[in-house]
């Protein structure tokens, strides 16, 4: 296939890469004043990439099988691009107020997003790894972007060291798989493993375990979650918002693609691992968040728990399960972007506050934020009539039809426990005496995002079909060759 | 054959021993030097496998650039390594336990080594005949064609690393005098020289 045809298939990635480099040059020549303009242009780029993906049909395989653009990839890419776009928009006011707006921030977010798209489209172990590194490297830098702030630097460094360790685990597993199968291509691996008469060698399974460990780190599933609360707390809040959505979606998509694609025939081997990390994440996410007083740490544990729920769908190992994961991530995206938009507007006398107790009584001082947070908290807890209910419903349903009853029961119990700390925030907002209240005014863009995500959270409960159809189509396109 | 075997065991034994010394020597400079020794032996192993290109790259990149950078960092930063090591003994038992479990698992895999039957054919397809092409040439043939996608992406990874290094470390200092060639060249005699008529014995 000619290079032009390959580039055309990978058009969204090519466009993103080229614009990110062009914006870098633009930013360097324009100097300090360019931060705002680079941010606007980055947002325009993201919109253009989303439009391209929406308009065209999934284009197939390119670059000699290293890259695949299918329905599943497109679905996940749209989710992560929307996440990146919304976070970029709401970063603007925050960074201006904190006087931390540098044009590199937007450029690095674009490169991180590019890495995630490469991850989602990986059809080979090597492209998987390079996409992951591109993403992680950009994220390490944005975590530490407020370099004069000790906590931000600490977050970046911690994330970097642990991330490098996880990459090492992943590479080790990949080298074992290559050593025992002689190929890194997902299609050849699927072919080799599907051969009916052969028993998969032990080396392949050990390699798979290492890959699962590396990917579990990237989605921050227990027992590879230790970095999450510290990094979430230390990083600038807008970066935390980004961490909570886009990389999670990309890593879960990658996890799903690897396990449901090439390794689908080893489902017995990986199912027990996924079941374990899923249970551990749900339980730890539910219990550890109770003691948190910092809202960013609380959201870190909440995201660990949510990854556990999403993994329930993956553990099922069926198309219904994959569709559940896809739908879960879509709803997770909406709820988390909304919650972080509220957290970004938590200011007292012009200063960011992060304590859960700072939310006391804001239903009287800031009724709109309180109402929005109420909606998001109910949704995160999975209480109807909010979209979060359906998200959990679908993954548990998939688990039950795959006869993983224990997993589903533990999941439901964990979600009851986690309802405690979500509802505690509602109680603080509505039933406690106001201390100081928060500053009025959240900025036009952030306000719009809060309203839109809150509306979506309610509307998606009324019309769950919209999400589920997309997720179903995505799941079918992923599992077609797994059989 | 035996010579090759001897060379293999020599290189690997020295590499492992050097690896142990990297983490156990007290002086960080010695650690880095042992690391360089380990790199050289790994390069020797590559040569034995017929991968001269990788061997040379390993020496040039790892020894020539990365290890030297390490040495600079170790010598220029004032880090108290004795203090950093204090937790070492505390974590040793659990670390050793995990290491031993992992080792046991790996030995078990080694014992159960079964190469999947398809593996041989899959692996044989892209490899050119070593008798006709040198391995530098063979790498060059696929690197910019078949793996162009990965090559370009690796370039982006390096670009991000560069942006990161600049974002996190570059500081615009006040009062630094920089050379501006344009200003220097456009300076005229009148701007640069001032003639004063000094009366003897008075000074300016």
Interface residues (C-beta under 8 A of the other chain):
Chain A: X3 X6 X10 X17 X21 X24 X62 X63 X64 X66 X67 X102 X104 X107 X108 X111 X114 X118 X126 X127 X130 X131 X133 X134 X137 X138 X140 X141 X144 X145 X147 X156 X176 X180 X181 X182 X183 X188 X191 X192 X195 X198 X199 X200 X201 X202 X203 X204 X206
Chain B: X105 X106 X108 X109 X112 X113 X114 X115 X116 X117 X118 X119 X120 X122 X123 X146 X147 X148 X149 X150 X153 X154 X156 X157 X159 X160 X161 X163 X164 X166 X167 X168 X169
